[in-house]
């Protein structure tokens, strides 16, 4: 082909070499809002360093490589010995090592720890989302282990370490470890009370042998796992190490790795236990109560992870439309495209603001904030994760055919988008969890209503939505069948209240008009034309300010 027929023009430069944190106004403002003044400079510097790394060409290349070279299972060594190891591409280890070194498993013991860690997780996983799974489980294991002070003293310093060591060795000989989790089984899935894995007590206090299977065990290369099994006293939580203190391998037979829609860089597996040694965490029969702290923390990470996918998708879409020309001008200046981009930006900012508000509640640690989290976490997990997939799909469409090819990174975002809605309980599980909290924990509802009530009087559409929500909460007829409807309204009212209080007027106005007002359509790009859409898009443009 003659070179003159292949002149390249009107192509968009890659979004690379930028500070992912500094270029996100909604996130930088949330961090400023929620951390103590005396820590702000330190945290900004920390997140800026992470943001520049996440936006670098190197981190983007690692993300591509880790997904193009998924993990491989090695069940046996060359001599026939069972080893059950998972082999990862070096890019995976570089991503995970950078994340651990940046403190993304260390939130529980430092001031402002949850906000700075959530912001860092949101920034860094925009480079690659799959390795967020072991980061999340390692971070989330801390509250479960704290039910047993001796176990917490032994393991927590390793969980929160900033040293990443990939080799399997006894935990006492490592400077840092990763944790996984094994709850679901073939016959039960989310219904963990139907688990059949057995735990037989040994003579030593707190020690058991486990026999059974786990249908989904993510990150099986981890150093230890929190698992549920049926002890004589009922469903119980256990800590299961991969390597025993004497250096021998615990029985942990990885049967296969899951072939998944997305999350390709991360290993998810089926495992079998056969006389596998474990230590009890908490009391027998209190397994769900013990592990629920871990579940709540990983659910919050589902919200943060979805917010990260949303932010990267909208950043790519606005960046593309800022440079791409069509029909006599750049796309971002076309009224209909601007409407689409503004609508996407609203969804992204609402998710970010909500995620950081939940992280701040963890940092506060007061009883009212804990009560607020009891309802707000499953509400946010239901709604934000569910909005992620259609939003990322619409952002991909903004790039047209250029977004449909793998080189754009948009297909990887789209494949990843449904995961957080499924992981740690799908939509129905979250909605029913909210109902349980409403029915059994009046302090939780009171804390939720106090939170949304802080914005009352600032926007008439929000005020009307709050009134309608109160009416719906008072109606118990068919409450389970309409749980999704109720939780969606709760999430939108909560997001609206936060934006009215903290976002610029043009953002809050557009959100209330399109999500809480009467003029609401199903598709993105259907905002009222009279809104200040140009300012909404400009605010979300991925440039440092």
C-alpha positions as CSV (number, residue, x, y, z in Angstrom):
1,X,0.0,0.0,0.0
2,X,1.3,3.4,-0.9
3,X,2.3,5.6,2.1
4,X,0.2,8.5,0.7
5,X,-3.0,6.5,1.3
6,X,-2.3,6.0,5.0
7,X,-1.9,9.5,6.3
8,X,-2.9,9.5,10.0
9,X,-5.0,12.5,11.1
10,X,-7.7,13.3,13.6
11,X,-6.6,10.6,16.0
12,X,-6.6,11.3,19.8
13,X,-3.4,11.2,21.8
14,X,-3.3,8.6,24.5
15,X,-4.3,9.7,28.0
16,X,-0.9,8.9,29.6
17,X,1.7,10.7,31.7
18,X,-0.8,12.5,34.0
19,X,-1.6,12.6,37.7
20,X,-4.7,10.5,38.1
21,X,-5.3,12.0,41.6
22,X,-4.7,15.7,40.8
23,X,-6.8,15.5,37.6
24,X,-9.9,14.3,39.6
25,X,-11.5,17.4,41.1
26,X,-14.3,15.4,42.9
27,X,-11.7,13.1,44.5
28,X,-9.3,15.8,45.5
29,X,-12.1,17.9,47.1
30,X,-13.4,14.8,49.0
31,X,-9.9,14.1,50.4
32,X,-9.6,17.8,51.5
33,X,-13.1,17.6,53.1
34,X,-12.6,14.4,55.1
35,X,-9.0,14.4,56.4
36,X,-7.7,16.5,59.3
37,X,-5.9,19.8,58.2
38,X,-2.7,18.7,59.8
39,X,-2.5,15.6,57.6
40,X,-3.7,17.2,54.4
41,X,-0.3,18.0,52.9
42,X,1.1,14.6,53.8
43,X,-1.9,12.8,52.3
44,X,-1.9,14.9,49.1
45,X,1.8,14.2,48.5
46,X,1.2,10.5,49.1
47,X,-1.8,10.4,46.7
48,X,0.0,12.6,44.1
49,X,2.9,10.2,44.0
50,X,0.5,7.3,43.5
51,X,-1.6,9.3,41.0
52,X,1.5,10.0,38.8
53,X,2.5,6.4,38.9
54,X,-1.1,5.3,38.0
55,X,-1.1,7.6,35.0
56,X,2.3,6.6,33.8
57,X,3.0,4.6,30.6
58,X,4.7,2.0,32.7
59,X,1.7,1.3,34.9
60,X,-0.6,1.2,31.9
61,X,1.7,-1.3,30.2
62,X,1.7,-3.4,33.4
63,X,-2.1,-3.4,33.3
64,X,-2.2,-4.6,29.7
65,X,0.4,-7.3,30.3
66,X,-1.2,-8.7,33.4
67,X,-4.5,-9.1,31.5
68,X,-3.0,-10.5,28.3
69,X,-1.1,-13.1,30.4
70,X,-3.5,-14.4,32.9
71,X,-2.4,-16.6,35.8
72,X,-1.7,-20.3,35.3
73,X,-2.2,-23.1,37.8
74,X,0.7,-25.5,38.6
75,X,-0.8,-28.4,40.5
76,X,2.4,-30.5,40.6
77,X,6.2,-30.0,40.3
78,X,8.3,-32.0,37.9
79,X,8.7,-34.9,40.3
80,X,5.0,-35.3,40.9
81,X,4.7,-33.6,44.2
82,X,1.5,-31.6,44.7
83,X,2.4,-27.9,45.0
84,X,-0.8,-26.1,44.1
85,X,0.8,-22.8,43.1
86,X,-0.4,-20.1,40.8
87,X,2.0,-18.5,38.4
88,X,1.5,-14.8,37.5
89,X,3.1,-12.5,34.9
90,X,5.8,-10.2,36.4
91,X,3.5,-7.3,35.6
92,X,1.0,-8.6,38.2
93,X,3.7,-8.6,40.9
94,X,4.8,-5.1,40.0
95,X,1.3,-3.8,40.3
96,X,0.6,-5.6,43.5
97,X,4.0,-4.7,45.0
98,X,3.5,-1.0,44.2
99,X,0.1,-1.1,45.8
100,X,1.2,-2.7,49.0
101,X,4.2,-0.4,49.2
102,X,1.8,2.6,48.9
103,X,-0.2,1.4,51.9
104,X,-3.3,0.1,50.2
105,X,-3.6,-2.7,52.8
106,X,-3.0,-0.3,55.7
107,X,-6.0,1.7,56.9
108,X,-7.0,0.5,60.3
109,X,-4.2,1.9,62.5
110,X,-3.3,5.4,61.2
111,X,-5.1,8.8,61.3
112,X,-7.4,9.3,58.3
113,X,-6.4,5.8,57.2
114,X,-9.6,4.8,55.5
115,X,-10.0,8.0,53.5
116,X,-6.4,8.0,52.3
117,X,-6.6,4.3,51.6
118,X,-9.9,4.5,49.7
119,X,-8.6,7.4,47.7
120,X,-5.5,5.5,46.9
121,X,-7.4,2.4,45.9
122,X,-9.6,4.5,43.6
123,X,-6.6,6.1,42.0
124,X,-4.3,3.1,41.6
125,X,-6.9,0.5,40.4
126,X,-7.6,2.8,37.5
127,X,-4.3,1.4,36.1
128,X,-5.5,-2.2,36.5
129,X,-8.5,-3.5,38.6
130,X,-7.8,-7.2,39.0
131,X,-5.1,-7.0,41.6
132,X,-7.5,-4.9,43.7
133,X,-9.0,-8.2,44.9
134,X,-6.1,-9.4,47.1
135,X,-5.6,-5.9,48.3
136,X,-9.2,-5.6,49.4
137,X,-9.3,-9.0,51.2
138,X,-6.0,-8.3,53.0
139,X,-7.2,-4.9,54.2
140,X,-10.6,-6.3,55.1
141,X,-9.4,-9.3,57.1
142,X,-8.3,-7.0,60.0
143,X,-11.7,-6.5,61.7
144,X,-12.4,-10.2,61.6
145,X,-9.1,-11.1,63.2
146,X,-9.6,-8.5,65.9
147,X,-12.3,-10.7,67.4
148,X,-9.3,-12.8,68.6
149,X,-6.7,-10.5,70.1
150,X,-4.0,-13.2,70.0
151,X,-4.5,-13.8,66.3
152,X,-4.7,-10.0,65.6
153,X,-1.4,-9.5,67.4
154,X,0.3,-12.2,65.3
155,X,-1.2,-11.3,61.9
156,X,-2.2,-7.7,61.8
157,X,1.4,-6.3,61.5
158,X,1.9,-8.6,58.5
159,X,-1.4,-7.6,56.9
160,X,-0.7,-3.9,57.1
161,X,2.9,-4.2,56.1
162,X,4.3,-2.2,53.1
163,X,6.5,-5.1,52.1
164,X,5.3,-7.4,49.3
165,X,6.8,-10.9,49.2
166,X,5.3,-13.3,46.7
167,X,6.9,-16.6,47.8
168,X,5.0,-19.0,49.9
169,X,6.8,-19.4,53.3
170,X,5.7,-19.6,56.9
171,X,4.2,-16.2,57.9
172,X,6.8,-15.9,60.7
173,X,9.5,-15.7,58.1
174,X,7.8,-13.0,56.0
175,X,7.7,-9.3,56.3
176,X,4.2,-9.0,54.8
177,X,1.4,-11.3,53.8
178,X,-1.8,-11.3,51.7
179,X,-5.1,-12.8,52.8
180,X,-7.9,-14.4,50.8
181,X,-11.4,-15.5,51.7
182,X,-13.4,-18.7,51.1
183,X,-17.1,-18.7,51.9
184,X,-19.2,-19.9,49.0
185,X,-19.7,-23.6,48.0
186,X,-21.3,-25.3,45.0
187,X,-24.6,-26.1,46.7
188,X,-25.2,-22.8,48.4
189,X,-23.4,-19.8,46.9
190,X,-24.4,-16.8,48.9
191,X,-26.4,-19.0,51.3
192,X,-23.3,-19.7,53.4
193,X,-25.4,-21.3,56.2
194,X,-25.9,-24.3,53.8
195,X,-22.1,-24.9,53.7
196,X,-21.0,-28.5,54.1
197,X,-17.3,-28.1,54.8
198,X,-16.6,-29.9,58.1
199,X,-14.3,-28.7,60.9
200,X,-13.2,-31.4,63.4
201,X,-11.6,-30.1,66.6
202,X,-8.1,-31.2,67.6
203,X,-6.9,-31.6,71.2
204,X,-5.0,-28.3,71.0
205,X,-7.4,-25.4,71.8
206,X,-8.6,-23.6,68.8
207,X,-7.1,-26.0,66.2
208,X,-9.2,-27.9,63.7
209,X,-9.0,-30.0,60.6
210,X,-11.2,-29.0,57.7
211,X,-12.6,-31.2,55.0
212,X,-14.7,-29.9,52.1
213,X,-14.7,-27.6,49.1
214,X,-15.0,-23.9,48.2
215,X,-16.6,-23.0,44.9
216,X,-15.0,-19.6,44.7
217,X,-11.7,-18.8,46.4
218,X,-10.2,-15.7,45.0
219,X,-6.4,-15.0,45.0
220,X,-5.4,-18.6,45.9
221,X,-1.8,-17.5,45.9
222,X,-2.4,-15.7,49.2
223,X,-0.6,-16.6,52.5
224,X,-3.7,-17.3,54.5
225,X,-7.5,-17.4,54.2
226,X,-10.5,-16.7,56.3
227,X,-13.0,-19.6,55.6
228,X,-16.3,-20.8,56.9
229,X,-16.9,-24.4,58.0
230,X,-19.4,-26.4,60.1
231,X,-17.9,-27.0,63.5
232,X,-19.7,-29.0,66.2
233,X,-21.2,-25.8,67.5
234,X,-22.3,-24.6,64.0
235,X,-21.0,-22.4,61.2
236,X,-17.6,-21.0,62.3
237,X,-14.9,-18.8,61.0
238,X,-11.3,-20.2,60.6
239,X,-7.9,-18.9,59.7
240,X,-6.3,-21.3,57.2
241,X,-2.6,-20.7,56.4
242,X,-1.1,-22.0,53.1
243,X,2.2,-22.9,54.8
244,X,2.3,-24.4,58.3
245,X,4.7,-23.0,60.9
246,X,7.2,-25.9,60.4
247,X,7.5,-25.0,56.7
248,X,5.3,-27.8,55.3
249,X,2.5,-27.1,52.9
250,X,-1.0,-27.1,54.3
251,X,-3.5,-29.3,52.3
252,X,-5.0,-26.8,49.8
253,X,-5.8,-28.5,46.6
254,X,-6.5,-26.0,43.8
255,X,-8.8,-27.9,41.4
256,X,-8.9,-25.3,38.7
257,X,-8.9,-21.6,38.0
258,X,-12.1,-20.0,36.9
259,X,-12.3,-18.8,33.3
260,X,-14.1,-15.4,33.9
261,X,-15.7,-12.7,31.8
262,X,-13.3,-10.1,33.2
263,X,-10.9,-9.7,36.1
264,X,-8.6,-11.8,34.0
265,X,-5.4,-10.8,35.7
266,X,-6.6,-12.2,39.1
267,X,-6.9,-15.9,39.9
268,X,-10.2,-17.2,41.2
269,X,-10.3,-20.9,42.0
270,X,-12.1,-23.9,43.3
271,X,-10.2,-25.6,46.2
272,X,-10.6,-28.7,48.2
273,X,-9.7,-29.3,51.9
274,X,-8.8,-32.7,53.2
275,X,-7.6,-32.7,56.7
276,X,-6.5,-29.1,56.3
277,X,-5.2,-27.4,59.5
278,X,-6.9,-24.2,60.6
279,X,-7.3,-22.0,63.7
280,X,-10.7,-20.9,64.9
281,X,-11.5,-17.2,64.7
282,X,-14.2,-16.2,67.2
283,X,-16.6,-18.6,68.8
284,X,-18.1,-21.7,67.3
285,X,-21.4,-21.1,65.7
286,X,-20.6,-17.4,65.2
287,X,-19.0,-17.6,61.8
288,X,-21.1,-15.1,60.0
289,X,-21.0,-12.6,62.9
290,X,-17.2,-13.0,63.0
291,X,-16.6,-12.5,59.3
292,X,-19.2,-9.8,58.7
293,X,-16.7,-7.1,59.4
294,X,-14.6,-8.4,56.6
295,X,-17.6,-8.6,54.3
296,X,-18.6,-5.0,55.1
297,X,-15.1,-3.7,54.3
298,X,-14.9,-5.6,51.0
299,X,-18.4,-4.3,50.1
300,X,-17.1,-0.8,50.6
301,X,-14.2,-1.6,48.3
302,X,-16.7,-2.8,45.7
303,X,-18.1,0.8,45.8
304,X,-14.7,2.3,45.6
305,X,-13.6,-0.1,42.9
306,X,-16.7,0.7,40.8
307,X,-16.1,4.4,41.3
308,X,-12.6,3.9,40.0
309,X,-13.9,2.2,36.8
310,X,-16.4,4.9,36.3
311,X,-13.8,7.6,36.7
312,X,-11.4,6.1,34.3
313,X,-14.2,5.5,31.8
314,X,-15.4,9.1,31.9
315,X,-11.9,10.4,31.8
316,X,-11.2,8.4,28.7
317,X,-14.5,9.6,27.1
318,X,-14.0,13.3,27.8
319,X,-10.3,13.1,26.8
320,X,-11.3,11.5,23.5
321,X,-14.1,14.0,22.8
322,X,-11.8,16.9,23.6
323,X,-9.5,16.0,20.7
324,X,-11.7,14.2,18.2
325,X,-13.2,16.3,15.4
326,X,-16.4,15.5,13.6
327,X,-18.9,17.5,11.6
328,X,-16.9,20.8,11.7
329,X,-15.8,20.8,15.3
330,X,-14.5,18.9,18.3
331,X,-17.0,16.4,19.8
332,X,-17.0,17.9,23.2
333,X,-18.6,21.1,21.9
334,X,-21.4,19.3,20.2
335,X,-24.6,19.8,22.3
336,X,-25.7,16.2,22.3
337,X,-22.3,14.8,23.0
338,X,-21.8,17.3,25.8
339,X,-25.1,16.1,27.3
340,X,-23.9,12.5,27.3
341,X,-20.5,13.4,28.8
342,X,-22.1,15.6,31.5
343,X,-24.5,12.8,32.4
344,X,-21.6,10.4,32.7
345,X,-19.6,12.9,34.8
346,X,-22.5,13.2,37.2
347,X,-22.7,9.5,37.8
348,X,-19.0,9.3,38.3
349,X,-18.8,12.2,40.8
350,X,-21.8,10.9,42.8
351,X,-20.1,7.6,43.1
352,X,-16.8,9.1,44.2
353,X,-18.4,11.5,46.8
354,X,-20.4,8.6,48.3
355,X,-17.5,6.2,48.5
356,X,-15.3,8.8,50.3
357,X,-18.1,9.7,52.7
358,X,-18.4,6.0,53.7
359,X,-14.6,5.8,54.2
360,X,-14.8,8.9,56.4
361,X,-17.4,7.2,58.5
362,X,-15.0,4.3,59.1
363,X,-12.4,6.8,60.2
364,X,-14.8,8.5,62.6
365,X,-15.6,5.3,64.3
366,X,-18.4,6.7,66.4
367,X,-21.6,4.9,67.2
368,X,-23.8,7.1,65.0
369,X,-21.3,6.6,62.1
370,X,-21.2,2.9,62.6
371,X,-25.0,2.9,62.5
372,X,-25.0,5.0,59.3
373,X,-22.6,2.5,57.7
374,X,-24.9,-0.4,58.5
375,X,-27.4,0.9,56.0
376,X,-25.3,3.1,53.8
377,X,-22.8,0.4,52.8
378,X,-25.2,-2.1,51.3
379,X,-27.3,0.8,49.8
380,X,-24.2,2.2,48.1
381,X,-22.9,-1.3,47.1
382,X,-26.3,-2.0,45.5
383,X,-26.6,1.2,43.5
384,X,-23.1,2.3,42.6
385,X,-22.0,-1.2,41.4
386,X,-25.2,-1.6,39.4
387,X,-24.7,1.7,37.6
388,X,-21.2,0.9,36.7
389,X,-21.8,-1.4,33.7
390,X,-24.2,0.8,31.8
391,X,-22.1,3.9,32.5
392,X,-18.9,2.3,31.2
393,X,-20.7,1.0,28.2
394,X,-21.9,4.5,27.3
395,X,-18.4,5.9,27.8
396,X,-17.1,3.3,25.5
397,X,-19.6,4.3,22.9
398,X,-18.3,7.9,23.1
399,X,-15.1,6.6,21.5
400,X,-17.1,4.8,18.8
401,X,-15.3,2.0,17.0
402,X,-12.0,3.2,18.6
403,X,-13.4,2.3,21.9
404,X,-14.5,-1.2,20.9
405,X,-10.9,-2.3,20.2
406,X,-8.7,-3.7,22.9
407,X,-6.0,-1.1,22.4
408,X,-8.3,1.5,23.8
409,X,-8.5,-0.2,27.2
410,X,-12.3,0.4,27.2
411,X,-13.2,-3.3,26.6
412,X,-11.2,-4.3,29.7
413,X,-13.1,-1.7,31.7
414,X,-16.4,-3.0,30.4
415,X,-15.6,-6.6,31.2
416,X,-14.6,-5.6,34.7
417,X,-17.7,-3.5,35.3
418,X,-20.2,-6.2,36.4
419,X,-17.9,-7.9,38.9
420,X,-18.4,-5.6,41.9
421,X,-22.2,-6.0,41.6
422,X,-21.8,-9.7,42.0
423,X,-18.9,-10.0,44.4
424,X,-19.8,-10.0,48.1
425,X,-23.4,-10.4,47.4
426,X,-25.4,-9.5,44.3
427,X,-28.1,-6.9,44.1
428,X,-30.9,-8.9,45.8
429,X,-28.6,-9.7,48.7
430,X,-27.7,-6.1,49.2
431,X,-31.3,-4.9,49.0
432,X,-32.5,-7.6,51.5
433,X,-29.6,-6.7,53.8
434,X,-30.9,-3.1,53.8
435,X,-34.4,-4.3,54.7
436,X,-33.0,-6.3,57.6
437,X,-31.2,-3.3,58.9
438,X,-34.4,-1.2,58.6
439,X,-36.5,-3.8,60.4
440,X,-34.0,-4.7,63.2
441,X,-31.8,-1.7,63.7
442,X,-33.7,1.6,64.2
443,X,-30.5,3.4,65.0
444,X,-29.3,2.7,61.5
445,X,-32.3,4.2,59.8
446,X,-32.2,7.2,62.2
447,X,-28.5,7.8,61.3
448,X,-29.3,7.5,57.6
449,X,-32.1,10.0,57.8
450,X,-30.0,12.4,59.8
451,X,-27.4,12.3,57.1
452,X,-29.7,13.1,54.2
453,X,-31.6,15.6,56.4
454,X,-28.4,17.7,56.6
455,X,-29.1,19.0,53.1
456,X,-32.9,19.6,53.6
457,X,-34.0,23.0,52.4
458,X,-31.2,23.4,49.9
459,X,-33.0,22.0,46.9
460,X,-36.8,21.5,46.4
461,X,-36.3,18.4,44.3
462,X,-34.2,16.8,47.0
463,X,-36.8,17.8,49.7
464,X,-39.6,16.2,47.7
465,X,-37.5,13.0,47.2
466,X,-36.9,12.8,50.9
467,X,-40.6,13.2,51.7
468,X,-41.5,10.5,49.1
469,X,-38.8,8.2,50.6
470,X,-40.3,8.6,54.1
471,X,-43.7,7.7,52.7
472,X,-42.3,4.6,51.1
473,X,-40.4,3.6,54.2
474,X,-43.7,3.8,56.2
475,X,-45.4,1.4,53.8
476,X,-44.6,-2.3,54.6
477,X,-47.0,-3.8,52.1
478,X,-45.0,-6.0,49.7
479,X,-41.8,-4.6,51.1
480,X,-39.5,-7.5,50.0
481,X,-40.7,-7.5,46.4
482,X,-40.1,-3.8,46.1
483,X,-36.8,-3.8,48.0
484,X,-34.7,-2.8,44.9
485,X,-37.0,0.1,44.2
486,X,-36.7,1.3,47.8
487,X,-32.9,0.9,48.0
488,X,-32.4,2.7,44.7
489,X,-34.4,5.7,46.0
490,X,-32.4,5.6,49.2
491,X,-29.1,5.7,47.3
492,X,-30.2,8.5,45.0
493,X,-31.4,10.6,47.9
494,X,-28.1,10.0,49.8
495,X,-26.0,10.9,46.7
496,X,-28.2,14.0,46.1
497,X,-27.8,15.2,49.7
498,X,-24.0,14.9,49.5
499,X,-23.8,16.7,46.2
500,X,-26.1,19.5,47.3
501,X,-23.9,20.0,50.3
502,X,-20.5,19.7,48.7
503,X,-20.5,19.8,44.9
504,X,-20.5,22.9,42.8
505,X,-24.0,24.3,42.1
506,X,-24.1,23.2,38.5
507,X,-23.3,19.6,39.5
508,X,-25.9,19.4,42.3
509,X,-28.5,21.1,40.1
510,X,-28.0,18.7,37.2
511,X,-28.0,15.7,39.5
512,X,-31.2,16.7,41.3
513,X,-32.9,17.6,38.1
514,X,-32.1,14.3,36.4
515,X,-32.1,11.8,39.2
516,X,-34.6,13.3,41.7
517,X,-36.8,15.6,39.7
518,X,-39.7,14.6,37.5
519,X,-37.9,14.9,34.2
520,X,-36.0,11.7,34.4
521,X,-35.1,9.4,31.4
522,X,-33.5,6.0,31.4
523,X,-30.6,6.6,28.9
524,X,-27.5,8.7,29.5
525,X,-27.4,11.9,27.6
526,X,-31.0,13.0,28.4
527,X,-30.3,15.9,30.8
528,X,-32.4,19.0,30.6
529,X,-30.8,21.2,28.0
530,X,-31.1,24.3,30.1
531,X,-28.5,23.1,32.6
532,X,-24.9,24.3,32.7
533,X,-23.6,21.1,31.0
534,X,-20.3,22.7,29.8
535,X,-19.2,23.4,33.3
536,X,-20.0,19.8,34.4
537,X,-17.9,18.4,31.6
538,X,-15.0,20.7,32.1
539,X,-14.9,19.9,35.8
540,X,-14.5,16.2,35.0
541,X,-11.9,16.7,32.3
542,X,-8.7,14.8,33.3
543,X,-6.3,17.7,33.6
544,X,-4.4,19.0,36.6
545,X,-5.7,22.2,38.0
